[in-house]
Amino acid sequence: MMLIPGPVEVSEKTMEASRLVINHRSESFKNIVRNSEKMLNKFSDSTHSLMITGSGTLAVESMIYSFTKPKDNVLAVTFGEFGNRLIESCQRRGLKVHEINKSIREHLEVGEITDYVSSHREISSVFIIHNETGNGTAIKNLKNVVKESKENGLQVLVDGVSSFAGLPVKINEWGIDVMASCSQKGIASVPGIGIVFIGKEANESLIQSNDIPKYLDAKIGIDFLNKGETAFTPSTGAFNALHNALNELESETIDARNQRHAKIASFLRGKLKESGSKIYGNELNYSDTVIAFEPSVPATKLRAELLKRNIEVANGMGELNGKILRVGNMGLVSEKIAAEFINTYQEILSEGITLN
């Protein structure tokens, strides 16, 4: 049982679909691309959903390079490891990055972006990590944060790599310009597809630029997407797997999947607390796709005991490595799977195994 923050367990049918090798300029493959984008647009409320062979990081960097210019002043909100990585990618683009740094005990309050921008009028865009897998926190009031940002004339770019199909988000309705995600987390497909969701306003202003690496250039990608194609040779198997996983999501519905994640996350946090663990985050910023906790016994040894029982959870990252564990609650995780994890976790504690 793999309970890490991606990749996630996938259905047998999705796994089988990943074996497809096909002419990527054929009508059959074009139908896969067209149908996948149609579903992605529906689930995200976006105008375009650009799919690129690669990781979530690739999608984030395509978003950065395609929708900013060197020397632009941007604001980035970070809660941890992946927020800091986003800032590094912005700096590599040559952006002048202003930062709002938050701890796991904090959340982004209404008015903070307005206060910051009021004394930094040069800022043109804001970058937001919707879900921080490094410590199990999220921006739960993203809709209000986006509204405030747009009222200040800012372009809004969201890292939704670990939030899409796990936390509610509506690109056009909320006013998000661009959001990056991927195939191997909430969607519950195999790794290999980065996704750039593009809102109506950003799509209308998108232009090709010679200072963007061609593989990252969203304008080139959209031009091919309009023909039902990818700009460059894709991983046909990963695209086919994504198509199948999206059909499975269609059957469940995006609202039901989001609600399932929220219900199971609440169950996991409650049971872990009962067992003496310290849960990272709070009611205002808990993630529903990653539960980060400091167990009552050494984290590394507990993880090893779980592995012996065929349950894999993730270590902490950076300064939290060896201190916390992270449980991925993404994709196809069910109440039964969550209960099995909790039961096994409690058995380990009750057996009195020497973990000190």
Secondary structure, DSSP 8 states (H G I E B T S, - for coil): -B-SSSS----HHHHHHTT----TTSHHHHHHHHHHHHHHHHHHT-SEEEEEES-HHHHHHHHHHHH--TT-EEEEEE-SHHHHHHHHHHHHTT-EEEEEE--TT----TTHHHHHHHT-TTEEEEEEESEETTTTEE-TTHHHHHHHHHHTT-EEEEE-TTTTTTS---HHHHT--EEEEESSSTT---S-EEEEEE-HHHHHH----TTS-GGG-HHHHHHHHTTT--SS---HHHHHHHHHHHHHHHHH-HHHHHHHHHHHHHHHHHHHHHTT-EESS-TTTB-SSEEEEE-SS-HHHHHHHHHHTT-B-EE--GGGTTT-EEEE--TT--HHHHHHHHHHHHHHHHTT----
